[in-house]
């Protein structure tokens, strides 16, 4: 089997799973960085709003990194 034949076979298999025609080449939809939950932030009233202690590590001052407002990503 040549490389081109293998590519055609893979494209057909993907198209069948997606429900498209075997030779259709569709582009994946453009997703914004905010479209995934790991990039959302929480509203946190804490030392981060002023110059107070860090929520994650209270022994140090908040340096406004935003880690406490995210899901850790």
MOPAC internal coordinates of N, CA, C and O (Angstrom, degrees):
PM7 1SCF
backbone

  N    0.0000 0     0.00 0     0.00 0    0    0    0
  C    1.4431 1     0.00 0     0.00 0    1    0    0
  C    1.5323 1   108.24 1     0.00 0    2    1    0
  O    1.2310 1   120.77 1   -48.35 1    3    2    1
  N    1.2927 1   116.13 1   131.65 1    3    2    1
  C    1.4639 1   119.74 1  -179.76 1    5    3    2
  C    1.5331 1   109.76 1   -82.80 1    6    5    3
  O    1.2310 1   121.59 1   -11.74 1    7    6    5
  N    1.3145 1   114.56 1   168.26 1    7    6    5
  C    1.4662 1   119.86 1   179.54 1    9    7    6
  C    1.5310 1   111.15 1   -63.90 1   10    9    7
  O    1.2310 1   120.30 1   140.31 1   11   10    9
  N    1.3195 1   117.03 1   -39.69 1   11   10    9
  C    1.4626 1   120.74 1   178.98 1   13   11   10
  C    1.5332 1   111.79 1   -65.42 1   14   13   11
  O    1.2310 1   120.69 1   140.63 1   15   14   13
  N    1.3353 1   116.28 1   -39.37 1   15   14   13
  C    1.4620 1   119.85 1   177.27 1   17   15   14
  C    1.5279 1   110.75 1   -64.36 1   18   17   15
  O    1.2310 1   120.75 1   139.60 1   19   18   17
  N    1.3180 1   116.17 1   -40.40 1   19   18   17
  C    1.4590 1   120.63 1   178.49 1   21   19   18
  C    1.5331 1   110.63 1   -64.13 1   22   21   19
  O    1.2310 1   120.38 1   136.41 1   23   22   21
  N    1.3280 1   116.87 1   -43.59 1   23   22   21
  C    1.4687 1   120.59 1   178.06 1   25   23   22
  C    1.5335 1   110.85 1   -59.81 1   26   25   23
  O    1.2310 1   120.41 1   136.28 1   27   26   25
  N    1.3233 1   116.83 1   -43.72 1   27   26   25
  C    1.4585 1   120.96 1   179.32 1   29   27   26
  C    1.5205 1   110.35 1   -62.48 1   30   29   27
  O    1.2310 1   120.26 1   137.43 1   31   30   29
  N    1.3059 1   117.11 1   -42.57 1   31   30   29
  C    1.4588 1   121.77 1   179.00 1   33   31   30
  C    1.5250 1   110.89 1   -61.90 1   34   33   31
  O    1.2310 1   120.29 1   135.54 1   35   34   33
  N    1.3109 1   117.05 1   -44.46 1   35   34   33
  C    1.4673 1   121.29 1   179.86 1   37   35   34
  C    1.5221 1   110.10 1   -65.17 1   38   37   35
  O    1.2310 1   119.60 1   135.68 1   39   38   37
  N    1.3236 1   118.37 1   -44.32 1   39   38   37
  C    1.4649 1   121.81 1   178.57 1   41   39   38
  C    1.5299 1   111.48 1   -59.90 1   42   41   39
  O    1.2310 1   120.37 1   138.95 1   43   42   41
  N    1.3066 1   116.89 1   -41.05 1   43   42   41
  C    1.4685 1   120.36 1   178.51 1   45   43   42
  C    1.5264 1   110.99 1   -65.08 1   46   45   43
  O    1.2310 1   120.29 1   138.24 1   47   46   45
  N    1.3215 1   117.05 1   -41.76 1   47   46   45
  C    1.4652 1   120.59 1   179.64 1   49   47   46
  C    1.5273 1   111.00 1   -64.05 1   50   49   47
  O    1.2310 1   120.52 1   137.57 1   51   50   49
  N    1.3105 1   116.62 1   -42.43 1   51   50   49
  C    1.4648 1   120.81 1   178.64 1   53   51   50
  C    1.5243 1   110.27 1   -64.97 1   54   53   51
  O    1.2310 1   120.53 1   137.70 1   55   54   53
  N    1.3296 1   116.59 1   -42.30 1   55   54   53
  C    1.4575 1   120.79 1   179.58 1   57   55   54
  C    1.5258 1   111.32 1   -62.93 1   58   57   55
  O    1.2310 1   119.85 1   142.36 1   59   58   57
  N    1.3134 1   117.90 1   -37.64 1   59   58   57
  C    1.4622 1   121.04 1   178.72 1   61   59   58
  C    1.5215 1   110.65 1   -65.83 1   62   61   59
  O    1.2310 1   120.44 1   139.03 1   63   62   61
  N    1.3072 1   116.77 1   -40.97 1   63   62   61
  C    1.4573 1   120.34 1   179.35 1   65   63   62
  C    1.5216 1   110.51 1   -66.13 1   66   65   63
  O    1.2310 1   120.68 1   140.48 1   67   66   65
  N    1.3212 1   116.30 1   -39.52 1   67   66   65
  C    1.4637 1   121.12 1   179.59 1   69   67   66
  C    1.5247 1   112.16 1   -76.45 1   70   69   67
  O    1.2310 1   119.48 1   164.15 1   71   70   69
  N    1.3119 1   118.60 1   -15.85 1   71   70   69
  C    1.4559 1   122.11 1  -178.93 1   73   71   70
  C    1.5171 1   113.39 1    84.41 1   74   73   71
  O    1.2310 1   120.43 1  -162.39 1   75   74   73
  N    1.3062 1   116.78 1    17.61 1   75   74   73
  C    1.4655 1   120.71 1   179.76 1   77   75   74
  C    1.5162 1   109.30 1   -99.09 1   78   77   75
  O    1.2310 1   121.19 1    -5.71 1   79   78   77
  N    1.3249 1   115.32 1   174.29 1   79   78   77
  C    1.4583 1   118.92 1   176.37 1   81   79   78
  C    1.5315 1   108.48 1   -68.57 1   82   81   79
  O    1.2310 1   119.62 1   -27.69 1   83   82   81
  N    1.3116 1   118.32 1   152.31 1   83   82   81
  C    1.4608 1   121.37 1  -174.21 1   85   83   82
  C    1.5232 1   114.92 1   -58.28 1   86   85   83
  O    1.2310 1   119.65 1   149.31 1   87   86   85
  N    1.3119 1   118.28 1   -30.69 1   87   86   85
  C    1.4579 1   119.01 1  -176.78 1   89   87   86
  C    1.5282 1   112.97 1  -102.54 1   90   89   87
  O    1.2310 1   120.47 1  -175.08 1   91   90   89
  N    1.3380 1   116.71 1     4.92 1   91   90   89
  C    1.4671 1   119.42 1  -179.10 1   93   91   90
  C    1.5233 1   109.66 1   -69.69 1   94   93   91
  O    1.2310 1   121.42 1   -43.69 1   95   94   93
  N    1.3253 1   114.88 1   136.31 1   95   94   93
  C    1.4586 1   120.90 1   176.72 1   97   95   94
  C    1.5221 1   108.00 1  -117.60 1   98   97   95
  O    1.2310 1   120.91 1   -86.63 1   99   98   97
  N    1.2954 1   115.86 1    93.37 1   99   98   97
  C    1.4596 1   118.21 1  -179.66 1  101   99   98
  C    1.5191 1   109.01 1  -100.85 1  102  101   99
  O    1.2310 1   121.58 1   -33.38 1  103  102  101
  N    1.3182 1   114.58 1   146.62 1  103  102  101
  C    1.4558 1   120.50 1   178.28 1  105  103  102
  C    1.5216 1   108.58 1   -86.51 1  106  105  103
  O    1.2310 1   119.91 1   -36.15 1  107  106  105
  N    1.3206 1   117.78 1   143.85 1  107  106  105
  C    1.4608 1   118.97 1   175.90 1  109  107  106
  C    1.5218 1   109.16 1   -65.86 1  110  109  107
  O    1.2310 1   119.88 1   -31.16 1  111  110  109
  N    1.3308 1   117.84 1   148.84 1  111  110  109
  C    1.4607 1   119.54 1  -178.77 1  113  111  110
  C    1.5226 1   110.58 1   -65.39 1  114  113  111
  O    1.2310 1   121.11 1   -34.73 1  115  114  113
  N    1.3199 1   115.48 1   145.27 1  115  114  113
  C    1.4644 1   120.10 1   178.05 1  117  115  114
  C    1.5193 1   108.49 1   -73.49 1  118  117  115
  O    1.2310 1   120.67 1   -55.06 1  119  118  117
  N    1.2964 1   116.32 1   124.94 1  119  118  117
  C    1.4574 1   120.94 1  -179.95 1  121  119  118
  C    1.5172 1   109.78 1  -110.09 1  122  121  119
  O    1.2310 1   121.22 1   -42.99 1  123  122  121
  N    1.2942 1   115.28 1   137.01 1  123  122  121
  C    1.4555 1   121.36 1   177.52 1  125  123  122
  C    1.5251 1   108.80 1   -79.00 1  126  125  123
  O    1.2310 1   120.29 1   -22.28 1  127  126  125
  N    1.3185 1   117.05 1   157.72 1  127  126  125
  C    1.4640 1   119.75 1   178.08 1  129  127  126
  C    1.5249 1   111.14 1   -64.67 1  130  129  127
  O    1.2310 1   119.42 1   161.88 1  131  130  129
  N    1.3299 1   118.72 1   -18.12 1  131  130  129
  C    1.4633 1   120.94 1   179.36 1  133  131  130
  C    1.5222 1   112.80 1   -90.87 1  134  133  131
  O    1.2310 1   119.82 1  -179.14 1  135  134  133
  N    1.3111 1   117.94 1     0.86 1  135  134  133
  C    1.4589 1   120.09 1  -177.00 1  137  135  134
  C    1.5257 1   112.81 1   -82.01 1  138  137  135
  O    1.2310 1   119.40 1   171.85 1  139  138  137
  N    1.3099 1   118.75 1    -8.15 1  139  138  137
  C    1.4565 1   121.54 1   178.30 1  141  139  138
  C    1.5211 1   109.61 1  -110.79 1  142  141  139
  O    1.2310 1   120.53 1   -41.85 1  143  142  141
  N    1.3165 1   116.59 1   138.15 1  143  142  141
  C    1.4699 1   121.78 1  -175.58 1  145  143  142
  C    1.5249 1   113.36 1   -58.48 1  146  145  143
  O    1.2310 1   119.82 1   153.32 1  147  146  145
  N    1.3193 1   117.96 1   -26.68 1  147  146  145
  C    1.4573 1   119.35 1  -178.07 1  149  147  146
  C    1.5233 1   112.39 1   -69.52 1  150  149  147
  O    1.2310 1   119.74 1   168.20 1  151  150  149
  N    1.3266 1   118.10 1   -11.80 1  151  150  149
  C    1.4567 1   121.62 1  -179.36 1  153  151  150
  C    1.5228 1   113.52 1  -104.02 1  154  153  151
  O    1.2310 1   120.55 1  -179.44 1  155  154  153
  N    1.3276 1   116.55 1     0.56 1  155  154  153
  C    1.4574 1   119.80 1   178.24 1  157  155  154
  C    1.5227 1   109.73 1   -81.38 1  158  157  155
  O    1.2310 1   120.65 1   -22.55 1  159  158  157
  N    1.3147 1   116.35 1   157.45 1  159  158  157
  C    1.4652 1   119.99 1   178.19 1  161  159  158
  C    1.5200 1   109.91 1  -123.77 1  162  161  159
  O    1.2310 1   121.04 1   -26.14 1  163  162  161
  N    1.3260 1   115.62 1   153.86 1  163  162  161
  C    1.4494 1   123.58 1   178.79 1  165  163  162
  C    1.5233 1   109.77 1   -92.69 1  166  165  163
  O    1.2310 1   121.09 1   -23.47 1  167  166  165
  N    1.3203 1   115.51 1   156.53 1  167  166  165
  C    1.4560 1   120.58 1   171.64 1  169  167  166
  C    1.5256 1   106.01 1   -86.72 1  170  169  167
  O    1.2310 1   119.92 1   -66.58 1  171  170  169
  N    1.3093 1   117.76 1   113.42 1  171  170  169
  C    1.4582 1   121.89 1  -176.48 1  173  171  170
  C    1.5277 1   108.75 1  -122.65 1  174  173  171
  O    1.2310 1   120.63 1   -63.06 1  175  174  173
  N    1.3227 1   116.40 1   116.94 1  175  174  173
  C    1.4605 1   120.55 1   173.32 1  177  175  174
  C    1.5227 1   106.58 1   -91.88 1  178  177  175
  O    1.2310 1   120.52 1   -67.09 1  179  178  177
  N    1.3076 1   116.60 1   112.91 1  179  178  177
  C    1.4567 1   119.69 1  -173.09 1  181  179  178
  C    1.5130 1   110.36 1  -160.70 1  182  181  179
  O    1.2310 1   121.04 1    17.34 1  183  182  181
  N    1.3054 1   115.62 1  -162.66 1  183  182  181
  C    1.4483 1   121.74 1   174.26 1  185  183  182
  C    1.5067 1   111.75 1   -63.00 1  186  185  183
  O    1.2310 1   120.41 1   161.84 1  187  186  185
  N    1.3139 1   116.82 1   -18.16 1  187  186  185
  C    1.4600 1   120.25 1   179.67 1  189  187  186
  C    1.5293 1   111.18 1   -68.09 1  190  189  187
  O    1.2310 1   120.64 1   156.34 1  191  190  189
  N    1.3455 1   116.39 1   -23.66 1  191  190  189
  C    1.4641 1   120.16 1   178.89 1  193  191  190
  C    1.5194 1   111.75 1   -76.58 1  194  193  191
  O    1.2310 1   120.09 1   154.34 1  195  194  193
  N    1.3134 1   117.44 1   -25.66 1  195  194  193
  C    1.4606 1   122.50 1   176.57 1  197  195  194
  C    1.5189 1   107.14 1  -127.73 1  198  197  195
  O    1.2310 1   120.56 1    20.85 1  199  198  197
  N    1.2985 1   116.53 1  -159.15 1  199  198  197
  C    1.4582 1   120.03 1   176.34 1  201  199  198
  C    1.5243 1   109.50 1   -98.37 1  202  201  199
  O    1.2310 1   120.82 1  -114.50 1  203  202  201
  N    1.3312 1   116.03 1    65.50 1  203  202  201
  C    1.4562 1   121.79 1  -178.95 1  205  203  202
  C    1.5098 1   111.35 1  -108.83 1  206  205  203
  O    1.2310 1   120.61 1    10.07 1  207  206  205
  N    1.3385 1   116.45 1  -169.93 1  207  206  205
  C    1.4685 1   120.29 1  -179.60 1  209  207  206
  C    1.5309 1   112.07 1   -74.60 1  210  209  207
  O    1.2310 1   121.42 1   -24.12 1  211  210  209
  N    1.2975 1   114.89 1   155.88 1  211  210  209
  C    1.4548 1   122.18 1   176.90 1  213  211  210
  C    1.5258 1   109.69 1   -70.87 1  214  213  211
  O    1.2310 1   120.17 1   -39.98 1  215  214  213
  N    1.3310 1   117.28 1   140.02 1  215  214  213
  C    1.4678 1   120.97 1   177.38 1  217  215  214
  C    1.5253 1   110.60 1   -69.22 1  218  217  215
  O    1.2310 1   120.28 1   138.90 1  219  218  217
  N    1.3014 1   117.07 1   -41.10 1  219  218  217
  C    1.4574 1   121.83 1  -176.56 1  221  219  218
  C    1.5228 1   111.06 1   -72.38 1  222  221  219
  O    1.2310 1   120.48 1   139.54 1  223  222  221
  N    1.3142 1   116.68 1   -40.46 1  223  222  221
  C    1.4640 1   122.26 1  -177.90 1  225  223  222
  C    1.5359 1   108.51 1  -133.61 1  226  225  223
  O    1.2310 1   119.98 1   -97.13 1  227  226  225
  N    1.3390 1   117.65 1    82.87 1  227  226  225
  C    1.4630 1   122.10 1  -172.69 1  229  227  226
  C    1.5292 1   115.58 1   -60.93 1  230  229  227
  O    1.2310 1   119.64 1   165.44 1  231  230  229
  N    1.3064 1   118.30 1   -14.56 1  231  230  229
  C    1.4625 1   120.03 1  -179.23 1  233  231  230
  C    1.5289 1   112.41 1   -77.89 1  234  233  231
  O    1.2310 1   119.96 1   172.34 1  235  234  233
  N    1.3388 1   117.69 1    -7.66 1  235  234  233
  C    1.4642 1   121.55 1   178.23 1  237  235  234
  C    1.5246 1   109.15 1  -121.57 1  238  237  235
  O    1.2310 1   120.69 1   -19.62 1  239  238  237
  N    1.3065 1   116.29 1   160.38 1  239  238  237
  C    1.4619 1   121.24 1   178.85 1  241  239  238
  C    1.5399 1   109.39 1   -77.13 1  242  241  239
  O    1.2310 1   121.19 1   -29.53 1  243  242  241
  N    1.3020 1   115.33 1   150.47 1  243  242  241
  C    1.4577 1   120.73 1   178.07 1  245  243  242
  C    1.5248 1   109.58 1   -65.37 1  246  245  243
  O    1.2310 1   120.49 1   -49.67 1  247  246  245
  N    1.3268 1   116.66 1   130.33 1  247  246  245
  C    1.4684 1   119.92 1   176.72 1  249  247  246
  C    1.5247 1   111.12 1  -108.39 1  250  249  247
  O    1.2310 1   120.21 1  -166.79 1  251  250  249
  N    1.3419 1   117.20 1    13.21 1  251  250  249
  C    1.4612 1   124.71 1   174.32 1  253  251  250
  C    1.5279 1   113.13 1    61.77 1  254  253  251
  O    1.2310 1   120.28 1  -141.21 1  255  254  253
  N    1.3449 1   117.07 1    38.79 1  255  254  253
  C    1.4661 1   120.76 1   179.67 1  257  255  254
  C    1.5248 1   111.99 1   -75.59 1  258  257  255
  O    1.2310 1   119.48 1   155.60 1  259  258  257
  N    1.3347 1   118.59 1   -24.40 1  259  258  257
  C    1.4593 1   122.36 1   179.34 1  261  259  258
  C    1.5105 1   114.93 1    87.33 1  262  261  259
  O    1.2310 1   119.66 1  -177.43 1  263  262  261
  N    1.3201 1   118.26 1     2.57 1  263  262  261
  C    1.4709 1   120.93 1  -178.05 1  265  263  262
  C    1.5256 1   111.29 1   -60.74 1  266  265  263
  O    1.2310 1   120.45 1   142.58 1  267  266  265
  N    1.3357 1   116.75 1   -37.42 1  267  266  265
  C    1.4751 1   120.34 1  -179.35 1  269  267  266
  C    1.5183 1   111.89 1   -68.70 1  270  269  267
  O    1.2310 1   119.93 1   162.07 1  271  270  269
  N    1.3099 1   117.74 1   -17.93 1  271  270  269
  C    1.4632 1   121.80 1  -179.11 1  273  271  270
  C    1.5135 1   112.64 1   -95.45 1  274  273  271
  O    1.2310 1   119.71 1   179.47 1  275  274  273
  N    1.3266 1   118.16 1    -0.53 1  275  274  273
  C    1.4586 1   120.80 1  -177.42 1  277  275  274
  C    1.5135 1   110.59 1  -116.80 1  278  277  275
  O    1.2310 1   121.01 1    -0.23 1  279  278  277
  N    1.3119 1   115.68 1   179.77 1  279  278  277
  C    1.4706 1   121.08 1   176.03 1  281  279  278
  C    1.5238 1   110.56 1   -89.82 1  282  281  279
  O    1.2310 1   120.35 1  -160.27 1  283  282  281
  N    1.3150 1   116.94 1    19.73 1  283  282  281
  C    1.4481 1   121.06 1   176.81 1  285  283  282
  C    1.5149 1   114.38 1    89.62 1  286  285  283
  O    1.2310 1   120.19 1  -162.06 1  287  286  285
  N    1.3163 1   117.25 1    17.94 1  287  286  285
  C    1.4714 1   121.10 1  -179.52 1  289  287  286
  C    1.5005 1   110.21 1  -112.00 1  290  289  287
  O    1.2310 1   120.10 1   180.00 1  291  290  289

